[in-house]
Structures are given as C-alpha cells and as structure tokens.
Amino acid sequence: MSEWGMRPQDQAYGGSQGAGVEWFSSGGTGTYGSYSGYSAPVGGYAGASSSGYEDEPPLLEELGIDVGAIFLKTRAVLLWRFNSRYLDDLDMGGALIFVFVLAGLQLLMGKLHFGVTLGWSVVFSILMWFLLRQLVGSEGAEAKNLDLYGCCCVVGYSMLPLVVFNAAAILLPRGPVCVLAAAGCTVWAALTASRIFARRCPALEDLKGVIMYPCLLTYATFALLIVY
C-alpha cells in the first residue's frame, strides 16, 4: 500500500497495521475501532497510602510525649508525693511544656520572655548538673542518675509552683501580697527540686540544705520576672 493510501492510525504508528506496534487494545464498534487508555488498578497507591496513615501512631507518641504519665508526675510534684515512683522517670516533654506555659502566662501579662525563660532554664540546668557532680563525684553508680538530661527534667518539673503563681499573678494586684506569694512559691519550687535530686541520688540525702540554696537562687530569678 502506498504512503497516500495508508489509514491515519497506520501513519501515526509507523507503517501498516501489521508492521506497526499496537499500543492500545482495540475494542468496541466503529470503522477503526475504539482505543481504551491505561487505567490505574483499583486499590493501588491510594489504598496503600490511606491504610498506611491509619496504621501510623499518634504524633505525641512518636515524639515520646505521654500525656497520662505527665499528668501523674505533675500531681506527684504538686502534692509533694516524693515517694512516688513516677519521679524516678521524669521526661523532657513535660519539663518543656511547663517552661513554655510559664512563658505563655507571662505573655498574657504583657511580658515577652520566651527566650529568657528557656535560656535561663538551660543555663541553670547545666550549673546544677556541674554542682551536683562536684558534690557526688563523676564516678560510681550514684552519678548515673545525675546526668544533664535528668537535671533539665528536674528543673522543668520543679517550676510547677511558679507556674501556679504566675497563673494567680494575672489576677492578683501588685503589692505585698503578690511578693509574699512569689517568695512562698520560690521556696516551694526550691524545696521540690532538692527533694527530687535527693531521691534520684541517695548520696545527696544529707545535702538537701546545700542543694536548696542554688535552687532558691534559680527560681527566685523566674519569680522576679513575674513580679517585675
């Protein structure tokens, strides 16, 4: 057949019908037949992706944040249950939550102290870690519970009394009552931190008064941010 006698579909796919490559399946009725294109299989990628999302764990679980455990640890700290087993396994997630809550409450008072609160928390955690390691020593089993991660967790969880005071300070007028409340919550936070450190390291049981002094200085700075 000459080039001019070819059908249009034969010219498009390189020659006669027998020599050309059959890219589509012919079916139906009509002069040249109907061509059906490619159709994706049912339950392919879409089905796999949707089932994969359903099987994934929640975001908080992937980040290692257990809300139920944080609530139990918070209750143990606020109620002075220092014999609770939950205080042996403090987490960074809860400590960061309380630091940001404290900064957020100050924001409601018109004070933008997010960077200051977070920065001071890190600096004080490093200083407390260094001080406690000097008291106990860097060797032995007692020092294993006084790592930098544990000190950061203790400093964050012990900030709970100041979080309570900051929430109340939004409604309290500035005056002697507010200052006395700040002093009381500062002592409460320092006593809580010293008790938790002594629980994590029994060698510090007789040194709780020594530990409480730097803890008082630590939480007094946060109290000053709230009051002034």
C-alpha positions as CSV (number, residue, x, y, z in Angstrom):
1,M,0.0,0.0,0.0
2,S,1.4,3.4,-0.9
3,E,2.0,6.1,1.6
4,W,-1.0,8.0,0.5
5,G,-3.2,5.0,0.9
6,M,-2.4,4.4,4.5
7,R,-5.0,4.9,7.1
8,P,-4.3,7.7,9.6
9,Q,-3.6,5.4,12.5
10,D,-1.2,3.4,10.4
11,Q,0.8,6.5,9.5
12,A,0.9,7.6,13.2
13,Y,2.5,4.3,14.4
14,G,5.0,3.8,11.6
15,G,3.6,1.8,8.6
16,S,0.8,-0.6,8.0
17,Q,-1.3,-2.1,10.6
18,G,0.6,-5.4,10.6
19,A,4.0,-3.8,10.9
20,G,3.1,-1.1,13.4
21,V,3.3,-1.5,17.2
22,E,0.0,-2.0,18.9
23,W,-0.1,0.5,21.8
24,F,-3.8,0.3,22.5
25,S,-6.2,-2.6,22.7
26,S,-8.9,-2.4,20.1
27,G,-12.5,-3.0,21.1
28,G,-16.0,-1.8,20.5
29,T,-17.5,-1.0,17.2
30,G,-16.7,1.6,14.5
31,T,-14.6,2.0,11.4
32,Y,-11.3,1.9,13.1
33,G,-12.3,0.5,16.5
34,S,-12.1,2.3,19.8
35,Y,-9.0,2.5,21.9
36,S,-9.0,2.3,25.7
37,G,-6.3,4.1,27.6
38,Y,-4.5,2.9,30.7
39,S,-6.5,2.8,33.9
40,A,-4.9,2.6,37.4
41,P,-5.7,-0.6,39.3
42,V,-8.3,-0.4,42.0
43,G,-6.8,-0.3,45.5
44,G,-3.4,0.7,44.2
45,Y,-1.3,3.5,45.6
46,A,-4.3,5.4,47.1
47,G,-5.4,2.4,49.1
48,A,-2.0,1.7,50.3
49,S,-1.4,5.3,51.5
50,S,-4.7,5.6,53.2
51,S,-4.2,2.3,55.1
52,G,-0.6,3.4,56.0
53,Y,-1.9,6.6,57.6
54,E,-4.4,4.7,59.6
55,D,-1.7,2.4,61.0
56,E,0.6,5.2,62.0
57,P,0.9,6.0,65.7
58,P,-0.3,9.4,67.0
59,L,2.1,12.4,66.8
60,L,2.6,12.7,70.5
61,E,3.5,9.1,70.8
62,E,6.1,9.5,68.0
63,L,7.6,12.4,69.8
64,G,7.8,10.4,73.1
65,I,5.2,12.6,74.9
66,D,2.9,10.6,77.2
67,V,0.2,12.9,78.4
68,G,-1.1,10.5,81.0
69,A,2.4,10.0,82.5
70,I,3.0,13.8,82.6
71,F,-0.3,14.3,84.5
72,L,0.7,11.7,87.1
73,K,4.2,13.2,87.5
74,T,2.6,16.7,87.8
75,R,0.3,15.5,90.5
76,A,3.1,13.9,92.4
77,V,5.1,17.1,92.3
78,L,2.3,19.4,93.3
79,L,1.1,17.2,96.2
80,W,4.6,16.6,97.5
81,R,4.5,12.8,96.9
82,F,8.2,12.5,96.7
83,N,8.0,8.7,97.3
84,S,6.1,8.2,94.1
85,R,7.8,6.0,91.5
86,Y,6.8,8.5,88.8
87,L,9.5,10.9,90.0
88,D,12.2,8.3,89.1
89,D,11.5,8.7,85.3
90,L,10.9,12.3,84.6
91,D,10.7,13.2,80.9
92,M,11.9,16.2,78.9
93,G,8.5,16.7,77.2
94,G,6.8,17.6,80.5
95,A,9.6,19.9,81.5
96,L,9.5,21.8,78.2
97,I,5.7,22.1,78.5
98,F,5.9,23.8,81.9
99,V,8.7,26.1,80.7
100,F,6.6,27.3,77.7
101,V,3.5,27.5,79.9
102,L,5.3,29.8,82.3
103,A,6.5,32.0,79.3
104,G,3.0,31.9,77.9
105,L,1.4,33.1,81.1
106,Q,3.9,36.0,81.2
107,L,2.9,36.9,77.7
108,L,-0.6,37.3,79.0
109,M,0.8,39.9,81.4
110,G,2.4,41.8,78.5
111,K,5.9,40.3,79.0
112,L,7.7,38.6,76.1
113,H,10.1,36.3,78.0
114,F,10.2,33.1,75.9
115,G,13.9,33.3,75.1
116,V,14.8,34.4,78.6
117,T,12.8,31.7,80.3
118,L,14.1,28.9,78.0
119,G,17.7,30.2,78.1
120,W,17.9,30.6,81.9
121,S,16.4,27.1,82.3
122,V,19.1,25.6,80.2
123,V,21.9,27.6,81.9
124,F,20.6,26.7,85.4
125,S,20.3,23.1,84.5
126,I,23.9,23.0,83.4
127,L,25.1,24.8,86.5
128,M,23.1,22.4,88.8
129,W,24.4,19.4,86.9
130,F,28.0,20.7,87.4
131,L,27.4,21.4,91.1
132,L,25.8,18.1,91.9
133,R,28.6,16.2,90.1
134,Q,31.1,18.0,92.2
135,L,29.3,17.0,95.4
136,V,28.8,13.4,94.4
137,G,31.7,12.8,92.1
138,S,31.8,11.8,88.4
139,E,32.5,8.2,89.1
140,G,30.3,5.5,90.5
141,A,26.7,4.4,90.3
142,E,25.4,7.5,92.2
143,A,26.5,9.9,89.4
144,K,24.5,8.0,86.7
145,N,21.2,9.5,87.9
146,L,22.6,13.0,87.8
147,D,23.2,13.3,84.1
148,L,22.4,16.6,82.2
149,Y,19.2,15.3,80.8
150,G,17.9,14.4,84.3
151,C,18.9,17.8,85.7
152,C,17.0,19.5,82.9
153,C,13.9,17.4,83.7
154,V,14.1,18.2,87.4
155,V,14.5,21.9,86.9
156,G,11.5,21.9,84.5
157,Y,9.1,19.9,86.7
158,S,10.1,21.8,89.8
159,M,9.0,25.0,88.1
160,L,5.3,24.0,88.7
161,P,4.8,26.1,91.8
162,L,5.9,29.2,89.8
163,V,3.5,28.2,87.0
164,V,0.7,28.2,89.6
165,F,1.9,31.5,91.0
166,N,2.1,33.1,87.5
167,A,-1.5,32.0,86.8
168,A,-2.6,33.6,90.0
169,A,-0.5,36.7,89.5
170,I,-2.6,37.6,86.4
171,L,-5.5,38.3,88.7
172,L,-3.6,39.5,91.9
173,P,-2.8,43.2,92.2
174,R,0.8,44.3,92.6
175,G,1.7,44.7,96.2
176,P,2.9,42.9,99.4
177,V,0.5,40.0,98.9
178,C,2.0,39.3,95.4
179,V,5.5,39.5,96.7
180,L,4.8,37.1,99.6
181,A,3.1,34.7,97.2
182,A,6.2,34.8,95.0
183,A,8.5,34.2,97.9
184,G,6.4,31.2,99.1
185,C,6.3,29.6,95.6
186,T,10.0,30.1,95.2
187,V,10.7,28.2,98.4
188,W,8.2,25.6,97.4
189,A,9.9,25.1,94.0
190,A,13.4,25.0,95.5
191,L,12.4,22.5,98.2
192,T,10.7,20.4,95.5
193,A,13.9,20.4,93.4
194,S,16.2,19.5,96.3
195,R,13.9,16.6,97.3
196,I,13.7,15.2,93.8
197,F,17.5,15.4,93.4
198,A,17.9,13.6,96.8
199,R,15.5,10.9,95.6
200,R,17.4,10.4,92.4
201,C,20.7,10.3,94.2
202,P,20.5,9.0,97.8
203,A,24.1,10.3,98.4
204,L,22.6,13.8,98.4
205,E,20.1,13.0,101.2
206,D,22.2,14.8,103.8
207,L,23.0,17.7,101.5
208,K,19.5,18.8,100.7
209,G,20.1,22.1,102.5
210,V,23.2,22.7,100.4
211,I,21.3,21.9,97.2
212,M,18.4,24.1,98.2
213,Y,20.5,27.3,98.2
214,P,21.3,27.3,94.4
215,C,17.8,26.2,93.7
216,L,16.4,29.2,95.6
217,L,18.6,31.5,93.5
218,T,17.4,29.7,90.4
219,Y,13.7,30.0,91.0
220,A,14.0,33.5,92.5
221,T,15.1,34.8,89.1
222,F,12.0,33.4,87.5
223,A,9.8,34.9,90.3
224,L,11.4,38.3,89.7
225,L,10.4,38.1,86.0
226,I,6.8,37.5,87.1
227,V,6.6,40.2,89.7
228,Y,8.5,43.0,88.0
